[in-house]
């Protein structure tokens, strides 16, 4: 048995972690644009990354380290993705991190992460000069979370303390960014998770992947997979406490909250939608159907207009290639059934009830396929005019 309590502090809630955000002049009006996470002892680290074949230079640099390397520093910049920048982009990462180690001699195997515009060389001089503003004793998680934002409208942080039955405890904290270029396969997102749990190295990747399946890999804003998607887990083991079941439960809780925050903050979005597919042939088919719904432009625009166009839901399921039959299909907006096994319930009364569901800022759309036991929930949002405005002028 264990208990989980929400606490303040984000990535610095666990023992031994520090962070801050500063301005390097990458954003307009001297906004915060460079962040760091520092640990006062070496951390085990594991990461999962984008499946985009053109992954960014910071990811390539991470993968160049030996398999079991340890680190005590993560550097993050916004406004520039350092992706599709060739050998120069990779050399820029090395130069920036070399400058960091020159400034702070105790930093070992630093990791860099970037987010922003693709195809522009990293403004490395500005970033290196910003190191003069770093104070490694700071615990300003709000500044750090703000500094990594791009088109985000709010910062995203969370932390929990886990208390085991014998009263021993450990903590998990995190921050992330993301609002657009979000597609299941991770998202256009960066997520940094810290813990003082004494988690074995062998468990870190396993539990990250398990937690990602129903969280970051289950969200979509616009169906586009970024070049920079990153989830990092750092553990310094300072609590001396670990329980695998409790850790996985809490990690999933952390990642689910941040993942749904990303969708809720989708560029121009007005509502968070859970797309549940159950009664599928198997879990993989349920996942394929749910993700198809979360990515369909016709579904997303109908949601924006609060139009309970259930025909678009059915059509998307049918086009997804999964096993389905109109004689066993059921479709629900919230708890309002609009189609059930070949019978249409979409009269004026039911349409009005369904439309009221769609006016809420979060709700569920459920498709029961009636062909098996598979189930999966994907998360998406509506798509409106603001998304086009943001992305038509993203580079400015």
N, C-alpha and C positions, 0 to 999 in steps of 0.2 A: 504494500500500500504506500501511497505517496500523495502529497498535496502540492498544488501549483498556485503561486500567488503572483499577481501582476505587481511589478515594481518600476520605479523610475530609473533612468540612467542609460537606456539604450545600450550601445556597444561597450560602455564603460561601467555597466552595472556589475559584471563579474570582477573578481579581484585582479589587480595587476594590469589593468588596461587603461589607456589614456588616449584622448583624441581632441581634435580641434579642427576648425575650418578658417581659412584666411583668404584674402583677395590677392591674386597674382595679376590682375588686370585682364583676365580672359573674358569676363562678363562685363557688360555695360554698367556704368555707374558704380564701379568698384564693388560689385557684388561678390559674395564669398564663392570661390570657384576651385580651391584646392583644399583637400582634407587629408588628415592622416589618422591612422590608428597605430599606437605604439604599445608594446608590451614590455614590462620590465624584466621579463625572463623569456627565453626562447619558447616558441609555441610549435606544436604539431600543426600541420596545415593540410587540408584537402580542399579541392575545388571541383566544381562541375561547370562546363562552359558551353557556349553556343555550338550548334550543329551546322552553322553557316560555314561553308568551306573556305571563305575568305575571312577567317578570324583575325582580329586586330593584333597589332604588334605586342601590346602588353600580355596577351594570352600566349603568344609564341614565346615570349621571354620567360613566363612562368614555367612553361613546359620544357624549357632548356635546363632548368635546375635538376639536380639528381632526384631520384624518385622519393627518397625519404628525408628531404631537406627540412630544416626548421627555420623559422623566421621570427622576427620581433617587430616588423614594420610593414604597414600597407599605406601606399601613397595613392591618392585618387584625384584626378582632375576632371572637371566638366568642360563643356564647350568644344572639345576636340577629341574625336574617337581614336585618332592615330591608327586608322584602319585603311587598308589598300594604299599604304605609304611606302611599301617596298623595303629594301635594305636600310634606307635612310631612317624609316620609322623605327625599326628595331634598334638601330644604333642610337637613336634619340632616347629610347628607354634606358639603354645602358649608360648613356651620358648623364641623364637626369638622376638615375639611381647612384651612379658614381659620385655625382656632386652631393647627393644626400649623405652618403657615407663619409665623404670628406668633411662635411659640416658637422656630422654627429658620428663620432668614431665607434660608438657602441652598437650601431645598427648592423645586423647581419642578415644576409639574403633577403633584402627588401623586395616587396612585390609592388608592382604598379598596376593600376586599373584606370581606364579612361572611358569617357562617354561624351558624345556630341556629334559634330559634323564629320562625315566620312570623306576621305580623300584629300585631306589637308594636313600638311606636315605639322608636327607638334611644336607649339611655341615654347621650346625647351628653355630658352634664356629666361623668360618671364617666370617659368615654374621654378627654375633653380634659384632665381633671386628671391622667390617667396619663402625659401627655407629660412631666411633671416628672421621671419615672423613666427617661426615655429617655437613653441614652448612645450616640451615633452612632458611637463608636469600637469598640463591642462586636462580637464575632464569635461569639456564642453561638447556634449553629444548633439546638442541642438545646432550649433555652428557647423559641425561636421556633416550632419544630415542635410543641412541647407546647401552646403558647398557642393555636394554631388548632384544636386537637382539640375535638370535641363528644362523641359517644358512642364515639369511637375507643378501642380498648384499648391501642394502641401508636402511637408517633409514626412518621412515614414520611419518611425523608430518603435522599438518594443523591447521589453525585458521581463523575465520571469525568474522567481526563485523557486526551486524545487526542494521540498522538505520530505525526507524519507521517514519511514515509520520509526526509526531509531533517533529521529530529530536531527540527524546530520543533513547538510544541505549543499546544493551547488546552484549556480546561476547561469542563465543563457541570455545574452543580449544581442540586438541586431539593429541594423539600419539598411535601407535600400532606397533605390530611386527607380522610376519608370513611369511613363504615362502614355507613350506612343511607340510605334514600331514594336508592338507586343504580339507574340505568337507562341503558342505552345511548342516548346523545344527550348525551354527557357524563354525569356522575354527580352525586350530591349531594356535590360535591367542590369543593375549591379546590386548585389546583396552581400553584406559582410556580417558574419555571425561570430560572436566571441563566447567563450565559456571557460569557467574555471573548474569544470568537471574533469575528473581524471579518466577521460575516455581513452580506451586503447586505440592506437593508430588504426588497427585493423577494422575497427567499428565505424570510423569516421565516414569513409566513402560509402559504405553500405547504408548507413542511416541517412546520409544526405540524399542518396538516390531514392530511397524509399519515401522520404518526406517530399521530395520534389515531384514525384509522380502525381500526387493528388493536389499539389499546390502550384508551384511555378510552371510546371508542365501541363497545367490544366487551365491556363488563362489565355485570353486573346483580346486585344483591343482592335487590331486592324489586319491581322493575318500576316504581318511581315516579321521575319526573324532577323534580329540584329547581328552585327559582326562582333559585338563586344559582350554579349551575355555572360555574366559571371556570378557564381555563388561561392563564396569562400567561408570555410569554417576553421577558426583558429582556437586551439585549446592549450592553455598553460598548465592545467592540472593542479592549480594552487589549492583548491578546496580539499583535494585528496579523496573526493567522494564521487561515486559513479554507480548508476543503476541503468542498465540498458533499456529496459521497458520505460522507465520514467524519462530518460533522456529522449527517446524516440517520440514519446507522446508530446513532450514539451517542444521539441524541435518542429514537429508537425504543426503545433499550435502557433509557434513563431512564424513559420513560413506561410501558413494559411492566412494569418492576419495580414502579413505584408503583401502577399499575392493578391488578395482581394482589395487591399488598399490601392494597388497599382491599377486594377480594373476600375475601381470606383473613381480613380483620378484619370482615367483614360481621356486623351485629348478631346475636349469638347463634350465628353460624356455627361449624361444627366441621370443615369441609372445603372446599378449593378445587377446583373441577371445570372442566376444559376440555371444551367441547362442540364437537367437530369434525364438520362436515358437508362431505363431499367427493363428487365424482362428480355434482354438481348441474348443472343446465342451464347456469348461469352463476354468477359470483361473487355477484351480488345475491340470487339465490335461495338460494345456500348461506348467505349472511349472514342472510337472513330465517329460515331453518330453524334455524340455530345459536342465534340470539337467542330464538326461540320456546322452545327447550329451556331456555335459561338463565333464562327468566322464568316457566316453568310452575310453578304452585304444587303440582300433583300430582307432578311430577318432583322438585321441591325437597324435599317432605315425604318422599317415598320415599327420597331420598338420606339424609335425617336418620335414618331408621330402618334404613339399610343394607339396604334391600329392592331387589334388582335387578329391579324390575318393568319389564321391557323393553316391555311393552304400552303403558305410559304414554309411553315414548320414541317408539314407532311412531305412536301416536295424535296426539301433539303435532306430529310431522312432517307427518302427513296433514292436520291441521287448519290448518297454517300457510299453505296455499294455493300451495305450490310444486309443481313438477312432480315426481312420484314414483310408484313402482309397487311393490307388495309382491313382485312377481316379480324385481325387481332390487335390492331393499333388503337391506342387511346392517347388523347392529347389534352393536357390541362394547363391553364393559365392560373397559377396559384392553386386554389382548390376548385376552380371552375372548370368542369369538363365540357369541352366544345365538340369533341368527336370521340365516339366509343364503338369500336368493332363494327364499323360500317354505318353507324347511325350518327347523323349530324344533329347536334343540339344547338346550333348557332342561330337561334331566333333573336329577335330584338332584345329580349330580356337578358339572354345569356351574353350577347355581344356587349351590352352595357356593363354587365358585371365584369367581364374580361377586360374591357377598356379601363375600368376603375383600378383593376390590379396593375395595369401597365403604367398608371400615373404615379405609382409609388416609386420611391428612390431605390428600392431593392425588392426583388421577388424571384420566384422560381417558375420555370416552364418545364413541364414533365412530359416525356413520351414513354409510354409503356408499350413495349413491342410484343409481349406475349409469346415469345418463341424460346425462352430459356431463362437463365438465372443471372446473366451478366448485368452489371450496373456500373455507372460512372457519372460523376458530376463535373462538368466544365463550367468555367466562368467567363462571361463576356459583358459587353456594354452596348449601348446604342451608338449610332453613328450619325452625326449631324453636321450643320454648316460650319461650326467652329473648328472641327477637325480639318476641314479643307483649308480654312483660313490659316491655321497654324502651320500646316505642312506645305502650303503653296509658297510660304516665305520663311522657311525654317532656317536658312543659312544667314539671314540678316541679324 
